[in-house]
């Protein structure tokens, strides 16, 4: 007997179950997931990645002995931190902070990565979230309780997307090792002091320059994962004041005007010692990403006919004008 066609154009035997011809196999799911992720990779790198992120990371890798040294540090550190988190932190799951668990699932699914383990660290005083990962261990995202307390759900999802961006871009070994090295150097930990004293000043500055570039990449991941682009802007702005005053809506235009004050003084060079661009720089870089083809390749539902979008090369060039510490350029009047 010939097969009838259902409303979706699929063959359906008369009187049969309409789902019989729908492929719901796990193999199909994996195949679709891989195809979707591959569509956003360029030479194995996520298409939204900030160019200097990869370039500076490759320069670090080219330094003799650097990568094996980083890997040795993280392979010892990450398992230890996992046990500490189980002792001191609250693990997020379907029955524990389920909203955060769902946010993380959504971000991981959108970027095409595995589900990371998320912990809430009890610290109401420091606004922070970070990722710990190696090539050999499943990644952790650690969110300070102050972030959960002071940021809106939309802003929190932006932060989780940012951290998933570190995982998506394979920042794990470099990011984790850099934080260990730089924090140990500043703290003067006696066990590591002699080893770290052998590191040259150029390597330290190279690590910090790469980390600043990596943050731009991950801010883009946060934008891709968030539900509303405005949340990405207010999230970054809150890093300037901690979100602790319940002040309601902040004046983003006033915040952005701080950039020209920043770039007009040599004090900006203090940022060379920082592992993050200052929030005002990040705000400008994110606003440039909002005008890029890359964002709407990931979120086509946001695209409107009136948008005039820029390509990847122009996007990175514009971001470098704001992110570069030495050659900071004045903000355009229209901003």
C-alpha positions as CSV (number, residue, x, y, z in Angstrom):
1,X,0.0,0.0,0.0
2,X,1.4,3.4,-0.9
3,X,2.5,5.6,2.0
4,X,0.6,8.8,2.7
5,X,2.5,12.1,3.5
6,X,2.0,13.8,6.8
7,X,1.9,17.6,7.3
8,X,5.7,17.8,7.5
9,X,6.1,16.0,4.2
10,X,7.3,12.8,5.8
11,X,6.0,9.4,4.7
12,X,3.4,8.0,7.0
13,X,1.7,4.6,6.7
14,X,-2.1,4.8,6.9
15,X,-3.1,4.5,10.5
16,X,0.5,4.5,11.7
17,X,2.3,6.6,14.3
18,X,3.3,9.9,12.7
19,X,6.6,9.8,14.6
20,X,7.7,6.5,13.2
21,X,9.7,8.1,10.4
22,X,11.4,10.8,12.6
23,X,15.0,10.1,13.4
24,X,15.3,10.7,17.1
25,X,18.5,8.7,17.6
26,X,21.4,9.8,19.7
27,X,23.7,9.5,16.7
28,X,21.5,12.1,14.8
29,X,21.7,14.4,17.8
30,X,25.5,14.2,18.0
31,X,25.8,14.6,14.2
32,X,23.6,17.8,14.3
33,X,25.5,19.1,17.3
34,X,28.9,18.6,15.6
35,X,27.6,20.2,12.3
36,X,26.2,23.2,14.1
37,X,29.5,23.7,16.1
38,X,31.7,23.3,13.0
39,X,29.8,26.0,11.1
40,X,31.3,28.5,13.5
41,X,34.9,27.3,13.5
42,X,37.6,28.8,11.3
43,X,40.7,26.6,11.2
44,X,39.5,25.1,14.5
45,X,39.0,28.4,16.2
46,X,35.6,29.9,17.1
47,X,34.8,32.5,14.5
48,X,34.0,35.2,17.1
49,X,37.4,35.0,18.8
50,X,39.3,38.3,19.0
51,X,42.3,38.0,16.7
52,X,45.0,39.1,19.2
53,X,43.8,36.3,21.6
54,X,45.0,33.6,19.2
55,X,48.1,35.5,18.0
56,X,49.4,36.2,21.5
57,X,48.6,32.7,22.7
58,X,50.6,31.2,19.8
59,X,53.6,33.5,20.8
60,X,53.4,32.2,24.3
61,X,53.3,28.6,23.0
62,X,56.4,29.3,20.9
63,X,58.5,30.2,23.9
64,X,60.6,27.0,24.6
65,X,59.3,25.0,27.5
66,X,56.4,27.3,28.3
67,X,53.5,25.0,27.4
68,X,54.9,21.9,29.2
69,X,55.5,24.1,32.2
70,X,52.0,25.5,32.2
71,X,50.5,22.0,31.7
72,X,52.5,20.6,34.6
73,X,51.2,23.4,36.9
74,X,47.6,23.0,36.0
75,X,47.7,19.2,36.1
76,X,48.7,19.5,39.8
77,X,46.4,22.4,40.6
78,X,43.1,21.5,39.0
79,X,42.4,18.2,40.8
80,X,43.3,19.9,44.1
81,X,40.9,22.8,43.5
82,X,38.1,20.4,42.6
83,X,38.4,18.8,46.0
84,X,38.5,22.2,47.7
85,X,35.3,23.2,45.9
86,X,33.6,20.1,47.1
87,X,34.6,21.1,50.6
88,X,33.9,24.8,50.6
89,X,31.4,25.6,47.8
90,X,27.9,24.7,46.8
91,X,27.6,22.6,43.6
92,X,24.9,23.8,41.2
93,X,22.6,21.2,39.7
94,X,19.0,20.5,38.8
95,X,18.0,20.5,42.4
96,X,20.4,23.2,43.6
97,X,20.2,26.7,42.1
98,X,18.2,25.2,39.1
99,X,18.0,28.5,37.4
100,X,21.8,28.8,37.2
101,X,22.0,25.2,36.1
102,X,19.5,25.9,33.2
103,X,21.5,29.1,32.2
104,X,24.7,27.1,32.1
105,X,23.0,24.4,30.0
106,X,21.7,26.9,27.6
107,X,25.1,28.7,27.2
108,X,26.9,25.3,26.8
109,X,24.4,24.2,24.2
110,X,24.5,27.4,22.2
111,X,28.4,27.4,22.0
112,X,28.5,23.6,21.4
113,X,30.6,22.6,24.5
114,X,30.1,20.0,27.1
115,X,28.3,20.9,30.3
116,X,30.8,22.4,32.9
117,X,30.4,21.9,36.6
118,X,29.4,25.1,38.4
119,X,30.1,26.0,42.0
120,X,29.0,28.9,44.1
121,X,31.8,30.2,46.3
122,X,30.8,31.9,49.5
123,X,32.3,35.4,49.1
124,X,30.0,38.4,49.4
125,X,32.9,40.9,49.2
126,X,34.6,40.3,45.8
127,X,32.7,40.4,42.4
128,X,34.3,37.5,40.5
129,X,33.7,34.4,38.4
130,X,36.3,32.3,36.8
131,X,36.9,29.0,34.9
132,X,39.4,26.3,35.8
133,X,40.2,23.7,33.1
134,X,42.9,21.6,31.6
135,X,43.0,19.4,28.5
136,X,42.6,16.3,30.7
137,X,39.8,17.3,33.2
138,X,36.3,18.5,32.8
139,X,36.1,22.3,33.4
140,X,34.8,24.1,36.5
141,X,33.1,27.5,36.6
142,X,33.3,29.1,40.0
143,X,30.9,32.0,40.7
144,X,31.3,34.2,43.8
145,X,28.1,34.5,45.8
146,X,28.3,38.3,45.4
147,X,27.6,37.9,41.7
148,X,24.5,35.8,42.4
149,X,23.4,38.3,44.9
150,X,24.0,41.6,43.0
151,X,23.5,40.8,39.4
152,X,20.2,40.3,37.6
153,X,19.4,36.9,36.1
154,X,20.1,38.3,32.6
155,X,23.5,39.7,33.7
156,X,24.4,36.5,35.4
157,X,23.7,34.5,32.2
158,X,26.0,36.9,30.4
159,X,28.7,36.1,33.0
160,X,28.2,32.4,32.6
161,X,28.3,32.7,28.8
162,X,31.6,34.6,29.2
163,X,33.1,31.7,31.3
164,X,31.8,29.2,28.8
165,X,33.7,31.2,26.2
166,X,36.9,30.4,28.0
167,X,36.1,26.7,27.6
168,X,35.0,27.1,24.0
169,X,38.3,28.8,23.1
170,X,40.5,26.3,24.9
171,X,41.9,29.0,27.3
172,X,42.1,26.5,30.1
173,X,45.7,25.7,30.5
174,X,47.0,29.2,29.7
175,X,44.4,31.0,31.8
176,X,44.7,28.7,34.8
177,X,48.5,28.7,34.7
178,X,48.7,32.5,34.2
179,X,46.4,33.1,37.2
180,X,48.5,30.7,39.4
181,X,51.8,32.3,38.3
182,X,50.7,35.9,38.5
183,X,48.9,35.5,41.8
184,X,51.8,33.6,43.3
185,X,54.2,36.3,42.1
186,X,52.2,39.1,43.7
187,X,51.6,37.2,46.9
188,X,55.2,36.1,47.1
189,X,54.4,32.5,48.0
190,X,57.6,31.0,49.3
191,X,57.3,27.6,47.6
192,X,57.0,29.1,44.1
193,X,59.0,32.3,44.6
194,X,62.4,30.9,43.4
195,X,60.9,29.1,40.4
196,X,58.8,32.1,39.4
197,X,61.8,34.5,39.8
198,X,63.3,32.8,36.8
199,X,60.5,34.0,34.6
200,X,61.4,37.0,32.6
201,X,59.5,40.3,32.8
202,X,58.6,40.0,29.1
203,X,56.9,36.7,29.8
204,X,54.9,38.2,32.6
205,X,53.8,41.1,30.3
206,X,53.1,38.6,27.5
207,X,50.8,36.6,29.8
208,X,48.9,39.7,30.9
209,X,48.6,41.0,27.4
210,X,47.1,37.7,26.3
211,X,44.7,37.5,29.2
212,X,43.4,41.0,28.3
213,X,42.8,39.8,24.7
214,X,41.1,36.6,25.9
215,X,38.6,38.7,27.9
216,X,37.5,40.4,24.8
217,X,36.9,37.1,23.1
218,X,34.8,35.9,26.1
219,X,32.8,39.1,26.4
220,X,31.7,38.2,22.8
221,X,30.7,34.7,24.0
222,X,28.7,36.4,26.8
223,X,26.9,38.5,24.2
224,X,26.1,35.5,22.1
225,X,24.7,33.6,25.1
226,X,22.7,36.3,26.8
227,X,19.0,36.8,26.3
228,X,19.2,40.6,25.9
229,X,22.2,42.6,24.7
230,X,21.5,45.3,27.2
231,X,22.3,42.8,30.0
232,X,25.9,42.5,28.6
233,X,26.4,46.3,28.9
234,X,25.0,46.7,32.4
235,X,26.9,43.6,33.5
236,X,30.2,45.1,32.5
237,X,29.2,48.5,34.0
238,X,28.5,46.9,37.4
239,X,32.1,45.8,37.6
240,X,32.9,49.5,38.1
241,X,30.8,49.9,41.2
242,X,29.9,46.4,42.4
243,X,26.2,46.7,41.9
244,X,25.8,47.0,45.7
245,X,23.9,50.3,45.9
246,X,20.6,49.2,44.4
247,X,20.8,52.3,42.3
248,X,18.5,51.0,39.6
249,X,19.4,51.7,35.9
250,X,22.8,53.2,35.5
251,X,23.7,55.9,32.9
252,X,25.7,54.0,30.3
253,X,26.5,57.2,28.3
254,X,28.1,58.7,31.4
255,X,30.1,55.5,32.0
256,X,31.3,55.5,28.4
257,X,32.5,59.1,28.8
258,X,35.0,57.9,31.3
259,X,36.9,56.3,28.5
260,X,38.3,59.6,27.1
261,X,39.4,60.6,30.6
262,X,41.2,57.2,30.8
263,X,43.0,57.5,27.5
264,X,44.1,61.1,28.1
265,X,46.5,60.3,31.0
266,X,49.7,58.2,31.4
267,X,48.1,56.6,34.4
268,X,46.4,54.3,31.8
269,X,49.8,52.5,31.5
270,X,49.2,51.0,34.9
271,X,46.9,48.7,33.0
272,X,49.9,46.9,31.5
273,X,50.1,45.2,34.9
274,X,46.5,44.0,34.7
275,X,45.1,40.7,33.4
276,X,41.7,42.3,32.4
277,X,41.0,45.4,30.3
278,X,39.2,48.0,32.4
279,X,35.4,47.8,32.2
280,X,35.1,51.0,30.1
281,X,37.4,49.6,27.4
282,X,35.4,46.3,27.4
283,X,32.1,48.2,27.0
284,X,33.4,49.9,23.8
285,X,34.7,46.6,22.5
286,X,31.3,44.9,23.2
287,X,29.4,47.7,21.5
288,X,31.5,47.2,18.4
289,X,30.6,43.5,18.5
290,X,26.9,44.4,18.6
291,X,27.5,45.9,15.1
292,X,29.2,42.9,13.6
293,X,28.2,40.2,11.2
294,X,29.5,37.6,13.6
295,X,27.0,38.3,16.4
296,X,24.1,37.9,14.0
297,X,25.5,34.7,12.5
298,X,25.1,33.2,15.9
299,X,21.8,35.0,16.8
300,X,20.0,35.5,13.4
301,X,16.7,36.1,15.3
302,X,18.1,39.5,16.5
303,X,18.9,40.8,13.0
304,X,16.8,43.6,11.6
305,X,16.8,45.0,8.0
306,X,18.2,48.4,9.1
307,X,21.5,47.1,10.6
308,X,24.7,48.0,8.8
309,X,27.2,45.4,10.0
310,X,30.9,45.1,9.9
311,X,33.1,42.1,9.1
312,X,35.6,40.3,11.4
313,X,38.7,42.2,10.3
314,X,37.1,45.6,10.7
315,X,35.6,44.5,14.1
316,X,39.0,43.4,15.5
317,X,40.7,46.6,14.2
318,X,38.1,48.8,15.9
319,X,38.4,46.8,19.2
320,X,42.1,47.2,19.1
321,X,41.8,51.0,19.1
322,X,40.0,50.7,22.4
323,X,41.7,47.7,24.0
324,X,45.3,48.7,23.2
325,X,46.8,50.3,26.3
326,X,49.7,52.1,24.5
327,X,47.7,53.4,21.4
328,X,44.3,54.1,22.9
329,X,42.3,56.3,20.5
330,X,39.6,58.8,21.3
331,X,36.1,57.6,21.3
332,X,34.0,58.6,18.3
333,X,31.5,61.5,18.8
334,X,28.5,59.3,17.9
335,X,29.2,57.2,21.0
